[in-house]
């Protein structure tokens, strides 16, 4: 195996780390996939998407998991329209 160093702006590296984490992979895995596919298909670019859908944000996933746990415990969950709107704005 060979190590490769790549220079990126700090903000780009952080964004890439976050995107890869959302896809369940490391940045190293991202570049390995990119290289193997480019070599196999003999073309650039190719597309891997990580849509920025707020529904899948970490905070929303945690809120959904907490609500699901309460539901399985038999707790009734009620919210007023104002409370729901406040959650949507958070």
HUTA-V699160 format. One record per residue. N is the residue number from 1. PSI is psi in radians with two decimals (NA if undefined). OMEGA is omega in whole degrees, -180 to 180 (NA if undefined). BURIAL is # if it has 16 or more other ideal C-beta (glycine too) atoms within 10 Angstrom, else .. Layout:
n | psi | omega | burial
N | PSI | OMEGA | BURIAL
N | PSI | OMEGA | BURIAL
This chain:
n | psi | omega | burial
1 | 2.61 | 179 | .
2 | 2.43 | 175 | .
3 | 2.45 | 179 | .
4 | 2.33 | 175 | .
5 | 2.36 | 180 | .
6 | 2.33 | 177 | .
7 | 2.24 | 177 | .
8 | 2.66 | 171 | .
9 | 2.56 | -179 | .
10 | -0.78 | -178 | .
11 | -0.61 | 178 | .
12 | -0.69 | 179 | .
13 | -0.77 | 179 | .
14 | -0.77 | 179 | .
15 | -0.70 | 179 | .
16 | -0.72 | 176 | .
17 | -0.81 | -179 | .
18 | -0.77 | 180 | .
19 | -0.81 | 180 | #
20 | -0.71 | 178 | #
21 | -0.68 | 178 | .
22 | -0.49 | 179 | .
23 | -0.06 | 179 | .
24 | 0.53 | 180 | .
25 | 2.90 | 176 | .
26 | 2.93 | 176 | .
27 | -0.65 | 178 | .
28 | -0.76 | 178 | .
29 | -0.71 | 177 | .
30 | -0.89 | -178 | #
31 | -0.59 | 177 | .
32 | -0.80 | 177 | .
33 | -0.80 | -179 | .
34 | -0.85 | -178 | .
35 | -0.81 | -178 | .
36 | -0.73 | -180 | .
37 | -0.73 | 179 | .
38 | -0.71 | 178 | .
39 | -0.72 | -179 | .
40 | -0.78 | -176 | .
41 | -0.20 | 179 | .
42 | 0.73 | 178 | .
43 | 2.74 | 175 | .
44 | 2.47 | -1 | .
45 | 3.02 | 168 | .
46 | 2.92 | -168 | .
47 | 2.26 | 167 | .
48 | 2.18 | -175 | .
49 | 2.52 | 169 | .
50 | 1.43 | -176 | .
51 | 2.50 | 179 | .
52 | 1.16 | 179 | .
53 | 2.05 | -177 | .
54 | -0.33 | 178 | .
55 | -0.58 | -176 | .
56 | 0.20 | 179 | .
57 | 2.71 | -179 | .
58 | -0.75 | -178 | .
59 | -0.67 | 179 | .
60 | -0.69 | 177 | .
61 | -0.72 | 179 | .
62 | -0.73 | 179 | .
63 | -0.72 | 179 | .
64 | -0.70 | 179 | .
65 | -0.71 | 179 | .
66 | -0.74 | 178 | .
67 | -0.71 | 179 | .
68 | -0.70 | 178 | .
69 | -0.75 | 178 | .
70 | -0.69 | 179 | .
71 | -0.78 | -180 | .
72 | -0.40 | 177 | .
73 | -0.01 | 178 | .
74 | 0.18 | 179 | .
75 | 2.41 | 177 | .
76 | 2.27 | -178 | .
77 | 2.07 | 177 | .
78 | 2.49 | 178 | .
79 | 2.49 | 176 | .
80 | 2.89 | 178 | .
81 | -0.68 | 180 | .
82 | -0.71 | 179 | .
83 | -0.71 | 178 | .
84 | -0.73 | 178 | .
85 | -0.66 | 178 | .
86 | -0.67 | 177 | .
87 | -0.68 | -180 | .
88 | -0.54 | -179 | .
89 | -0.22 | -176 | .
90 | NA | NA | .
